């Protein structure tokens, strides 16, 4: 009985430590920062986003969670801090399908797979002035995801999200 209790407590401790470097933690830690644009799309609003492009239509159909965040990254120290936080998130269980480093500038597409499908997609960009990430959780075709990463189609999606959810969008105040 004592061994089972110790094993259970150890498992809970490992699970809680493992979730420290997660997209939820990053999103919640920075969504209230100054000059941050944070969008978390509820499931019922995903249909609005599918109009950005045919690729988004195909991708959004299987999405359960979609988030976008744009944040200032004007100093080298801030850029380094954000880059290391994203490396902590993607370093453990994500597979990088694309990475471009230019000194502190980053462009990274990472995925998390389960069997024959992609379950999570994380796109991180930082140009030393602004950083952003685009996160999808769902069930996606790995061939389509790799094709979109190769053709840099994920790069346009963040701006499309901002346009869809800007204050000028009808029905969103």
Backbone torsions as a table, in degrees:
resi	resn	phi	psi	omega
1	UNK	NA	-44.3	-179.2
2	UNK	-63.8	-40.4	179.6
3	UNK	-64.9	-39.2	178.8
4	UNK	-65.3	-39.1	178.7
5	UNK	-64.8	-44.7	178.2
6	UNK	-62.9	-43.0	178.3
7	UNK	-61.7	-44.5	179.2
8	UNK	-63.5	-44.7	177.9
9	UNK	-64.0	-38.5	177.7
10	UNK	-64.0	-42.1	178.7
11	UNK	-63.5	-43.4	177.6
12	UNK	-62.9	-42.4	179.1
13	UNK	-63.3	-45.0	178.9
14	UNK	-63.5	-40.7	179.1
15	UNK	-64.6	-43.0	-179.2
16	UNK	-68.9	-35.3	177.4
17	UNK	-70.3	-36.2	-178.7
18	UNK	-67.8	-26.0	-177.6
19	UNK	-86.1	-2.8	180.0
20	UNK	-60.5	-45.6	178.4
21	UNK	-92.2	70.8	179.7
22	UNK	-125.5	165.3	178.9
23	UNK	-65.7	-33.8	176.7
24	UNK	-61.6	-45.9	-179.3
25	UNK	-62.7	-45.9	179.9
26	UNK	-62.9	-47.9	-178.8
27	UNK	-59.1	-48.9	-179.2
28	UNK	-67.5	-32.3	-179.7
29	UNK	-72.1	-28.0	-172.9
30	UNK	-115.9	-5.7	-175.8
31	UNK	-65.3	-23.7	179.3
32	UNK	-100.1	6.5	178.0
33	UNK	-66.8	157.2	178.3
34	UNK	-64.8	139.2	176.9
35	UNK	62.1	30.2	178.7
36	UNK	-102.8	135.1	170.4
37	UNK	-105.6	119.4	-178.5
38	UNK	-126.1	126.8	179.8
39	UNK	-127.5	123.5	171.3
40	UNK	-122.2	114.5	-171.1
41	UNK	-88.7	120.9	174.5
42	UNK	-67.2	154.0	-175.4
43	UNK	-56.1	-40.0	-177.2
44	UNK	-69.1	-16.7	180.0
45	UNK	-96.7	-1.0	-179.9
46	UNK	-61.1	-25.0	179.0
47	UNK	-65.0	-31.2	176.5
48	UNK	-61.6	-38.8	-175.2
49	UNK	-74.8	-26.4	-177.3
50	UNK	-62.9	-15.0	178.9
51	UNK	-81.7	-3.5	-179.3
52	UNK	-63.9	-46.1	-179.5
53	UNK	-162.1	163.1	175.9
54	UNK	-60.8	-33.0	178.4
55	UNK	-64.8	-41.8	177.8
56	UNK	-65.0	-37.3	177.6
57	UNK	-56.9	-46.4	-179.5
58	UNK	-67.5	-37.7	-176.7
59	UNK	-76.7	-42.9	-174.7
60	UNK	-67.5	-27.7	-178.9
61	UNK	-56.2	-27.1	-177.9
62	UNK	-110.8	14.9	-175.1
63	UNK	-90.5	134.6	175.7
64	UNK	-104.3	-30.5	-178.6
65	UNK	-143.3	130.6	179.5
66	UNK	-136.0	126.7	179.9
67	UNK	-135.8	148.3	174.7
68	UNK	-140.0	140.4	176.6
69	UNK	-143.2	133.8	173.5
70	UNK	-121.9	133.5	-173.6
71	UNK	-142.4	151.6	178.6
72	UNK	-70.4	146.3	179.9
73	UNK	-146.2	54.0	-167.4
74	UNK	-80.1	-19.0	-178.9
75	UNK	-111.4	151.3	177.0
76	UNK	-57.8	-36.4	179.8
77	UNK	-64.9	-42.7	179.2
78	UNK	-66.4	-41.5	178.2
79	UNK	-61.5	-45.8	179.2
80	UNK	-61.5	-42.5	179.3
81	UNK	-60.9	-47.8	-179.4
82	UNK	-66.1	-41.2	178.1
83	UNK	-60.5	-42.8	-179.3
84	UNK	-69.7	-34.2	176.1
85	UNK	-64.2	-44.2	178.9
86	UNK	-66.7	-37.6	176.2
87	UNK	-61.6	-36.3	177.5
88	UNK	-65.4	-37.0	179.3
89	UNK	-70.4	-47.6	-174.3
90	UNK	-86.1	-16.4	-173.3
91	UNK	-67.2	-29.4	-172.6
92	UNK	-83.6	-56.2	-170.2
93	UNK	-128.3	7.9	176.3
94	UNK	-97.8	153.6	175.2
95	UNK	-109.7	124.9	177.4
96	UNK	-78.0	124.6	175.8
97	UNK	-102.5	-15.5	176.8
98	UNK	-156.2	136.7	175.4
99	UNK	-149.1	133.7	172.4
100	UNK	-132.8	118.5	177.3
101	UNK	-109.8	133.2	174.3
102	UNK	-137.0	91.7	-170.5
103	UNK	55.5	-116.0	179.2
104	UNK	-87.8	-11.0	179.5
105	UNK	-70.2	141.7	-178.4
106	UNK	-136.3	144.2	169.2
107	UNK	-141.6	109.5	-172.9
108	UNK	-133.4	132.8	171.3
109	UNK	-118.2	120.3	-178.9
110	UNK	-125.5	148.5	178.9
111	UNK	-131.9	158.0	171.9
112	UNK	-122.0	123.2	-176.6
113	UNK	-104.3	154.3	170.1
114	UNK	-140.4	114.1	-174.7
115	UNK	56.7	-119.9	-175.1
116	UNK	-102.4	21.3	178.6
117	UNK	-136.9	157.3	176.2
118	UNK	-91.3	127.6	-177.7
119	UNK	-99.1	-32.8	-179.4
120	UNK	-137.8	143.5	176.4
121	UNK	-129.1	130.6	178.3
122	UNK	-130.1	119.1	178.3
123	UNK	-112.5	120.4	-178.5
124	UNK	-120.3	129.9	176.8
125	UNK	-130.5	140.6	174.9
126	UNK	-148.2	123.2	-177.9
127	UNK	-112.2	21.7	-178.2
128	UNK	73.4	-4.6	172.8
129	UNK	-114.6	-44.7	179.3
130	UNK	-137.1	147.5	172.9
131	UNK	-118.7	158.8	176.9
132	UNK	-156.1	156.1	168.6
133	UNK	-138.6	150.5	175.7
134	UNK	-127.5	125.3	-173.2
135	UNK	-126.6	130.9	175.5
136	UNK	-121.5	139.1	171.7
137	UNK	-129.2	127.9	-178.9
138	UNK	174.2	-141.2	179.7
139	UNK	-136.1	108.3	-170.2
140	UNK	-125.0	152.4	177.2
141	UNK	-75.0	119.3	-176.9
142	UNK	-61.8	-34.0	179.8
143	UNK	-65.0	-43.2	179.3
144	UNK	-65.2	-41.3	-179.9
145	UNK	-63.3	-46.1	179.8
146	UNK	-64.1	-38.3	177.7
147	UNK	-63.4	-43.4	178.9
148	UNK	-66.0	-38.2	177.7
149	UNK	-66.1	-42.4	-179.4
150	UNK	-63.3	-38.9	-178.7
151	UNK	-88.8	6.6	178.5
152	UNK	57.0	34.5	-179.4
153	UNK	-75.7	-21.7	178.7
154	UNK	-70.4	-23.7	-177.0
155	UNK	-61.9	-31.7	-177.2
156	UNK	-83.8	-15.1	-171.8
157	UNK	-69.6	-35.7	-179.9
158	UNK	-61.6	-45.0	178.4
159	UNK	-65.1	-36.7	176.4
160	UNK	-63.5	-37.8	176.8
161	UNK	-64.6	-43.4	179.1
162	UNK	-61.5	-41.6	178.7
163	UNK	-64.6	-40.7	-179.7
164	UNK	-66.0	-32.9	-174.6
165	UNK	-112.0	20.4	178.5
166	UNK	-73.1	163.1	179.7
167	UNK	-61.1	-17.8	179.4
168	UNK	-82.3	-9.3	179.9
169	UNK	-69.5	126.6	179.7
170	UNK	-57.7	135.4	176.6
171	UNK	87.9	-6.5	179.0
172	UNK	-116.4	116.6	-179.3
173	UNK	-115.3	NA	NA
